[in-house]
Amino acid sequence: MAAPESFDVAILGTGLTECILAGALARAGKRVLHLDTLDHYGAQLAARHAADFLAAVAALPDSEIGVSSSAPQSASDEQPVLGADGDSEALAAQLAAAPDAAEWVARLCGDAVPESPERLREARFVASLIARARHFNLELVPAVLYSRGPIVDLLVSSRVGPYLEFKLLNDMFFEWDQEMEKVPSGKDDIFVSKTKDLLAKRRLMKFLTMALNYLDNEHAWQEHANRPFCEFLAGQGLDPKMSAVIMHAIALVGDADEAATITTADGLERTHRHLNSLGRYGKRAFLVGMYGTGSELCQAFSRYCAVFGGLYILGFQPDSIESTDEGVCIKGQDQTFVADSLVVGAEHAAKLPVPVKLVETALWRATIISNAPVLGTTELSMAALPPQEGARENGVFAIQLSADTCTCPEGLYTVSIISHSSKSTKQDLKDALISLHAHQARLQSASVWLDAVYQIKHIKPETEDAFMDKRIAVCSSPSGQIVLEDHVAEARRLFERICPGAIFYPEEAQPPEDE
Amino acid sequence: MRGGRKALLKVIILGDSGVGKTSLMNQYVNNKFSTQYKATIGADFLTKEVLVEERSVTMQIWDTAGQERFQSLGVAFYRGADCCALVYDVNNVKSFENLDSWRDEFLLQANPRDPENFPFVVIGNKVDVEESKRQVTQKRAMAWCQQKGNIPYFETSAKEGINVEQAFFTIAKNSLKQEADVELYSDFPDPIKIDGDTSVAKSAGCEC
């Protein structure tokens, strides 16, 4: 066994907090060892190829994957489905060409040779997904970034940004009375829309103008600051629909309890965050990463850490982690590393030699892969589906991506459905799928799709102080929110504990010149 | 991204630790060589303007930043590469034998549209070291290159600056061919770049 290598900080897990922290520490001159037991970056945020994605979903307890299609209304409506038209001979040829496709076709469509055109089409669709599996970058935990938010600001100031490429979500929809409507993104949209009377439009404009500069307009909301935001909205003369648009589609409050209790100050802050992001990179507020948002961010911050000397070992299986007087000692794969501090991702907490206090929540999610857009546009877009009486108690969000972000091959679309509430049930997500497919059917006469419903665990330390003893800290897995912004603050807190007084990502960091 | 507007080429340099990847880059871009080996720290990517067939091209040459040491380069590193230079040390047979796995890893991770015709260049570095220490003959290396689809082969010394210019010129020329083919496929608007310093982004997208 080689002599132990020593480091200032060892980090186990390549989730987003870990990677942002690693980059900050290396930049501050710390010797960083960054490990992951997996052979890829991003932990839960990883983007996967189609077969890997389906296998990952299938491995989650109580998950479901199904394939369905809607029949064409008439022969003239028949639209070619990439790789999914043709007879059973064509299917046989497809399966012969991609042997691993047969397994998924049998699993999702049954072993028998499909008889009806619909079943045949579904089988061919599944076969075509697996045959082109490598052209997918599917995320179990997809996310978006505010154009003006902590992550984008950090990408600019740290110069990590140039490693990455983004696209703007071009449309934002809102479900109301079983219709999908566009959320207005500015003055023009509000006054062009024909559904609202002029007075309502003026009230909405007045509210949005105030919220955009809410800190300068404290007089307008100060006395309501700690009272519920929903009451404040009602008091602005906004109709229930506009209040719901603001709460769910603009402030991104999807959880019914949170919508009822969020304070006016917090609600305005979140409204402001959205409005303030409009116009920075285009008309809408949210960015998504090419090839996946979270996994690409993790890799970009890791590269930054490596450029500043961080040592990376993926696929490292620790045999033991011990806390000694000299530091934390990590042994595995015939190597020994000693570090003054150890930070681990929550999923690795069980390997620690100290008791850990964690909170675990489980959130249901769903993913659609279809040959037709679902949200009423072929563009990258997002939709807020607020709570609905008699149906879902909590709202959900949907993000539609496509080949535009290299999420899937051309001609296909993916929609990820996210609930912020641990109270949302599997049935709530299935109901959301039904409503989304109903919207899809209105726009498209024939389509074929795969639905996956699954539950992801989100783990975080019980208290904000993530240190479990003087050397060892645990950081959260993704919060389950549709935005990832909280990871910046968490990484900064850890950084400030480990490097008191040092600057977290100093501005205009230039990689050192080689002398 | 149409009409040959993109004049930015991403070149990645792969090979075992210590074969001289960073030195080759530095020799080519800065005409500098450091005799002191340290595992790469501080190298990100270097850019150099080159004139290829009367066209001005910015080559962006990406270093592995040491992440190759434990095979921990993420898929993002490989993405969008227009050319891949595979480097080995002619005095280290293991580094030559590993070219196979570096090439396979590249094709797997970068997932180029046309893997058969993707432009690789093979560089046998450190030919300045005395002949008796040499472990890989030119013949053996060229046979490997031929077998992998006629990959252009160069023997270089980053230390003496031998053949480095020629190797990178071939990289630029072949990347440009590849890039011209790929452009035809792009139906989508250009992605958004987020950067404080925009010198790279400017040459990528704002020239017309």
Chai-1 contact restraints between the chains, C-beta under 6 A:
chainA,res_idxA,chainB,res_idxB,connection_type,confidence,min_distance_angstrom,max_distance_angstrom,comment,restraint_id
A,Y41,B,G74,contact,1.0,0.0,6.0,A-B,restraint_1
A,R134,B,N111,contact,1.0,0.0,6.0,A-B,restraint_2
A,L155,B,I194,contact,1.0,0.0,6.0,A-B,restraint_3
A,V156,B,G196,contact,1.0,0.0,6.0,A-B,restraint_4
A,R159,B,G196,contact,1.0,0.0,6.0,A-B,restraint_5
A,G161,B,I194,contact,1.0,0.0,6.0,A-B,restraint_6
A,G161,B,D195,contact,1.0,0.0,6.0,A-B,restraint_7
A,P162,B,D195,contact,1.0,0.0,6.0,A-B,restraint_8
A,P162,B,V200,contact,1.0,0.0,6.0,A-B,restraint_9
A,E165,B,P191,contact,1.0,0.0,6.0,A-B,restraint_10
A,F166,B,I192,contact,1.0,0.0,6.0,A-B,restraint_11
A,K167,B,P191,contact,1.0,0.0,6.0,A-B,restraint_12
A,Y281,B,I192,contact,1.0,0.0,6.0,A-B,restraint_13
A,M290,B,P191,contact,1.0,0.0,6.0,A-B,restraint_14
A,E296,B,A76,contact,1.0,0.0,6.0,A-B,restraint_15
A,Q299,B,G74,contact,1.0,0.0,6.0,A-B,restraint_16
A,Q299,B,A76,contact,1.0,0.0,6.0,A-B,restraint_17
A,R303,B,A65,contact,1.0,0.0,6.0,A-B,restraint_18
A,A306,B,A65,contact,1.0,0.0,6.0,A-B,restraint_19
A,A306,B,G66,contact,1.0,0.0,6.0,A-B,restraint_20
A,A306,B,Q67,contact,1.0,0.0,6.0,A-B,restraint_21
A,V307,B,D44,contact,1.0,0.0,6.0,A-B,restraint_22
A,V307,B,A65,contact,1.0,0.0,6.0,A-B,restraint_23
A,G309,B,I41,contact,1.0,0.0,6.0,A-B,restraint_24
A,Y312,B,Q67,contact,1.0,0.0,6.0,A-B,restraint_25
A,Y312,B,S72,contact,1.0,0.0,6.0,A-B,restraint_26
A,I313,B,F70,contact,1.0,0.0,6.0,A-B,restraint_27
A,I313,B,S72,contact,1.0,0.0,6.0,A-B,restraint_28
A,L314,B,S72,contact,1.0,0.0,6.0,A-B,restraint_29
A,D404,B,F188,contact,1.0,0.0,6.0,A-B,restraint_30
A,P511,B,G42,contact,1.0,0.0,6.0,A-B,restraint_31
A,P511,B,D44,contact,1.0,0.0,6.0,A-B,restraint_32
A,P512,B,G42,contact,1.0,0.0,6.0,A-B,restraint_33
